[in-house]
Amino acid sequence: MAYFDNSFTSTKATLGQRLSRLFDTPFDRRYRQRTREIEALRKLSDRELAARGIAREDILFHVFSGAD
């Protein structure tokens, strides 16, 4: 019996993604950077956020204000 694991997601960029990056603007790159940062912070527990001095409801403010 064959087993197929469909939970695997490739980290390789598709041809369309690679082509679209040719026409990236600085705004596009900053948008992706902020999106990754927001996702990473949202994955942290409340305790981990508190250790960084961030409240869960302040994640967006933290990212968009440029606070470190």
Distance bins in CASP14 RR format, pairs under 12 A and 6 or more apart:
PFRMAT RR
TARGET T0000
AUTHOR 0000-0000-0000
RMODE 2
METHOD distances of the structure
MODEL  1
10 17 0 0 0 0 0 1 0 0 0 0 0
11 17 0 0 0 0 0 1 0 0 0 0 0
12 18 0 0 0 0 1 0 0 0 0 0 0
13 19 0 0 0 0 1 0 0 0 0 0 0
13 20 0 0 0 0 1 0 0 0 0 0 0
13 21 1 0 0 1 0 0 0 0 0 0 0
13 22 0 0 0 0 0 1 0 0 0 0 0
13 32 0 0 0 0 0 1 0 0 0 0 0
14 20 0 0 0 0 1 0 0 0 0 0 0
14 21 0 0 0 0 0 1 0 0 0 0 0
15 21 0 0 0 0 0 1 0 0 0 0 0
15 22 0 0 0 0 0 1 0 0 0 0 0
16 22 0 0 0 0 1 0 0 0 0 0 0
16 23 0 0 0 0 0 1 0 0 0 0 0
17 23 0 0 0 0 0 1 0 0 0 0 0
17 24 0 0 0 0 0 1 0 0 0 0 0
17 28 0 0 0 0 0 1 0 0 0 0 0
17 32 0 0 0 0 0 1 0 0 0 0 0
18 24 0 0 0 0 0 1 0 0 0 0 0
20 28 0 0 0 0 1 0 0 0 0 0 0
20 29 0 0 0 0 0 1 0 0 0 0 0
20 32 0 0 0 0 0 1 0 0 0 0 0
21 28 0 0 0 0 1 0 0 0 0 0 0
21 29 0 0 0 0 1 0 0 0 0 0 0
21 32 0 0 0 0 1 0 0 0 0 0 0
22 28 0 0 0 0 0 1 0 0 0 0 0
23 29 0 0 0 0 0 1 0 0 0 0 0
24 30 0 0 0 0 0 1 0 0 0 0 0
24 31 0 0 0 0 1 0 0 0 0 0 0
24 32 0 0 0 0 1 0 0 0 0 0 0
24 33 0 0 0 0 0 1 0 0 0 0 0
25 31 0 0 0 0 1 0 0 0 0 0 0
25 32 0 0 0 0 0 1 0 0 0 0 0
26 32 0 0 0 0 0 1 0 0 0 0 0
26 33 0 0 0 0 0 1 0 0 0 0 0
27 33 0 0 0 0 0 1 0 0 0 0 0
27 34 0 0 0 0 0 1 0 0 0 0 0
28 34 0 0 0 0 0 1 0 0 0 0 0
28 35 0 0 0 0 0 1 0 0 0 0 0
29 35 0 0 0 0 0 1 0 0 0 0 0
29 36 0 0 0 0 0 1 0 0 0 0 0
30 36 0 0 0 0 0 1 0 0 0 0 0
30 37 0 0 0 0 0 1 0 0 0 0 0
30 63 0 0 0 0 0 1 0 0 0 0 0
30 64 0 0 0 0 0 1 0 0 0 0 0
30 66 0 0 0 0 0 1 0 0 0 0 0
31 37 0 0 0 0 0 1 0 0 0 0 0
31 38 0 0 0 0 0 1 0 0 0 0 0
31 63 0 0 0 0 0 1 0 0 0 0 0
31 64 0 0 0 0 0 1 0 0 0 0 0
32 38 0 0 0 0 0 1 0 0 0 0 0
32 39 0 0 0 0 0 1 0 0 0 0 0
33 39 0 0 0 0 0 1 0 0 0 0 0
33 40 0 0 0 0 0 1 0 0 0 0 0
33 63 0 0 0 0 1 0 0 0 0 0 0
33 64 0 0 0 0 0 1 0 0 0 0 0
33 66 0 0 0 0 0 1 0 0 0 0 0
34 40 0 0 0 0 0 1 0 0 0 0 0
34 41 0 0 0 0 0 1 0 0 0 0 0
34 59 0 0 0 0 0 1 0 0 0 0 0
34 60 0 0 0 0 1 0 0 0 0 0 0
34 62 0 0 0 0 0 1 0 0 0 0 0
34 63 1 0 1 0 0 0 0 0 0 0 0
34 64 1 0 0 1 0 0 0 0 0 0 0
34 65 0 0 0 0 0 1 0 0 0 0 0
34 66 0 0 0 0 1 0 0 0 0 0 0
35 41 0 0 0 0 0 1 0 0 0 0 0
35 42 0 0 0 0 0 1 0 0 0 0 0
35 60 0 0 0 0 0 1 0 0 0 0 0
35 63 0 0 0 0 1 0 0 0 0 0 0
35 64 0 0 0 0 0 1 0 0 0 0 0
36 42 0 0 0 0 0 1 0 0 0 0 0
36 43 0 0 0 0 0 1 0 0 0 0 0
36 63 0 0 0 0 1 0 0 0 0 0 0
37 43 0 0 0 0 0 1 0 0 0 0 0
37 44 0 0 0 0 0 1 0 0 0 0 0
37 52 0 0 0 0 0 1 0 0 0 0 0
37 54 0 0 0 0 0 1 0 0 0 0 0
37 59 0 0 0 0 1 0 0 0 0 0 0
37 60 0 0 0 0 0 1 0 0 0 0 0
37 62 0 0 0 0 1 0 0 0 0 0 0
37 63 1 0 1 0 0 0 0 0 0 0 0
37 64 0 0 0 0 1 0 0 0 0 0 0
37 65 0 0 0 0 0 1 0 0 0 0 0
37 66 0 0 0 0 1 0 0 0 0 0 0
37 67 0 0 0 0 0 1 0 0 0 0 0
37 68 0 0 0 0 0 1 0 0 0 0 0
38 44 0 0 0 0 0 1 0 0 0 0 0
38 54 0 0 0 0 0 1 0 0 0 0 0
38 56 0 0 0 0 0 1 0 0 0 0 0
38 58 0 0 0 0 0 1 0 0 0 0 0
38 59 1 0 0 1 0 0 0 0 0 0 0
38 60 1 0 0 1 0 0 0 0 0 0 0
38 61 0 0 0 0 0 1 0 0 0 0 0
38 62 0 0 0 0 1 0 0 0 0 0 0
38 63 1 0 1 0 0 0 0 0 0 0 0
38 64 0 0 0 0 1 0 0 0 0 0 0
39 59 0 0 0 0 1 0 0 0 0 0 0
39 60 0 0 0 0 0 1 0 0 0 0 0
39 63 0 0 0 0 0 1 0 0 0 0 0
40 48 0 0 0 0 0 1 0 0 0 0 0
40 49 0 0 0 0 0 1 0 0 0 0 0
40 52 0 0 0 0 0 1 0 0 0 0 0
40 54 0 0 0 0 0 1 0 0 0 0 0
40 59 0 0 0 0 1 0 0 0 0 0 0
40 62 0 0 0 0 0 1 0 0 0 0 0
40 63 0 0 0 0 1 0 0 0 0 0 0
41 48 0 0 0 0 1 0 0 0 0 0 0
41 49 1 0 0 1 0 0 0 0 0 0 0
41 52 0 0 0 0 1 0 0 0 0 0 0
41 53 0 0 0 0 0 1 0 0 0 0 0
41 54 1 0 0 1 0 0 0 0 0 0 0
41 55 0 0 0 0 0 1 0 0 0 0 0
41 56 0 0 0 0 1 0 0 0 0 0 0
41 57 0 0 0 0 0 1 0 0 0 0 0
41 58 0 0 0 0 1 0 0 0 0 0 0
41 59 1 0 1 0 0 0 0 0 0 0 0
41 60 0 0 0 0 1 0 0 0 0 0 0
41 61 0 0 0 0 0 1 0 0 0 0 0
41 62 1 0 0 1 0 0 0 0 0 0 0
41 63 1 0 0 1 0 0 0 0 0 0 0
41 64 0 0 0 0 0 1 0 0 0 0 0
41 67 0 0 0 0 0 1 0 0 0 0 0
42 48 0 0 0 0 0 1 0 0 0 0 0
42 49 0 0 0 0 1 0 0 0 0 0 0
42 54 0 0 0 0 0 1 0 0 0 0 0
42 56 0 0 0 0 1 0 0 0 0 0 0
42 57 0 0 0 0 0 1 0 0 0 0 0
42 58 0 0 0 0 0 1 0 0 0 0 0
42 59 1 0 0 1 0 0 0 0 0 0 0
42 60 0 0 0 0 1 0 0 0 0 0 0
42 62 0 0 0 0 0 1 0 0 0 0 0
42 63 0 0 0 0 0 1 0 0 0 0 0
43 49 0 0 0 0 0 1 0 0 0 0 0
43 56 0 0 0 0 0 1 0 0 0 0 0
43 59 0 0 0 0 0 1 0 0 0 0 0
44 50 0 0 0 0 1 0 0 0 0 0 0
44 51 0 0 0 0 1 0 0 0 0 0 0
44 52 1 0 0 1 0 0 0 0 0 0 0
44 53 0 0 0 0 0 1 0 0 0 0 0
44 54 0 0 0 0 1 0 0 0 0 0 0
44 55 0 0 0 0 0 1 0 0 0 0 0
44 56 0 0 0 0 1 0 0 0 0 0 0
44 59 0 0 0 0 1 0 0 0 0 0 0
44 62 0 0 0 0 0 1 0 0 0 0 0
45 51 0 0 0 0 1 0 0 0 0 0 0
45 52 0 0 0 0 0 1 0 0 0 0 0
45 54 0 0 0 0 0 1 0 0 0 0 0
45 56 0 0 0 0 1 0 0 0 0 0 0
46 52 0 0 0 0 0 1 0 0 0 0 0
46 53 0 0 0 0 0 1 0 0 0 0 0
46 54 0 0 0 0 1 0 0 0 0 0 0
46 55 0 0 0 0 1 0 0 0 0 0 0
46 56 1 0 0 1 0 0 0 0 0 0 0
46 57 0 0 0 0 0 1 0 0 0 0 0
46 58 0 0 0 0 0 1 0 0 0 0 0
46 59 0 0 0 0 0 1 0 0 0 0 0
47 53 0 0 0 0 0 1 0 0 0 0 0
47 54 0 0 0 0 0 1 0 0 0 0 0
47 55 0 0 0 0 0 1 0 0 0 0 0
47 56 0 0 0 0 0 1 0 0 0 0 0
48 54 0 0 0 0 1 0 0 0 0 0 0
48 56 0 0 0 0 0 1 0 0 0 0 0
48 59 0 0 0 0 0 1 0 0 0 0 0
49 55 1 0 0 1 0 0 0 0 0 0 0
49 56 1 0 1 0 0 0 0 0 0 0 0
49 57 0 0 0 0 0 1 0 0 0 0 0
49 58 0 0 0 0 1 0 0 0 0 0 0
49 59 1 0 0 1 0 0 0 0 0 0 0
49 62 0 0 0 0 1 0 0 0 0 0 0
50 56 0 0 0 0 1 0 0 0 0 0 0
50 58 0 0 0 0 0 1 0 0 0 0 0
52 58 0 0 0 0 0 1 0 0 0 0 0
52 59 0 0 0 0 0 1 0 0 0 0 0
52 62 0 0 0 0 1 0 0 0 0 0 0
52 67 0 0 0 0 0 1 0 0 0 0 0
52 68 0 0 0 0 1 0 0 0 0 0 0
53 59 0 0 0 0 0 1 0 0 0 0 0
53 62 0 0 0 0 1 0 0 0 0 0 0
53 67 0 0 0 0 1 0 0 0 0 0 0
53 68 0 0 0 0 0 1 0 0 0 0 0
54 60 0 0 0 0 0 1 0 0 0 0 0
54 61 0 0 0 0 1 0 0 0 0 0 0
54 62 1 0 1 0 0 0 0 0 0 0 0
54 63 0 0 0 0 1 0 0 0 0 0 0
54 65 0 0 0 0 0 1 0 0 0 0 0
54 66 0 0 0 0 0 1 0 0 0 0 0
54 67 0 0 0 0 1 0 0 0 0 0 0
54 68 0 0 0 0 0 1 0 0 0 0 0
55 61 0 0 0 0 1 0 0 0 0 0 0
55 62 0 0 0 0 1 0 0 0 0 0 0
56 62 0 0 0 0 0 1 0 0 0 0 0
58 64 0 0 0 0 0 1 0 0 0 0 0
58 65 0 0 0 0 1 0 0 0 0 0 0
58 67 0 0 0 0 1 0 0 0 0 0 0
59 65 0 0 0 0 0 1 0 0 0 0 0
59 67 0 0 0 0 0 1 0 0 0 0 0
60 66 0 0 0 0 0 1 0 0 0 0 0
60 67 0 0 0 0 0 1 0 0 0 0 0
61 67 1 0 0 1 0 0 0 0 0 0 0
62 68 0 0 0 0 1 0 0 0 0 0 0
END
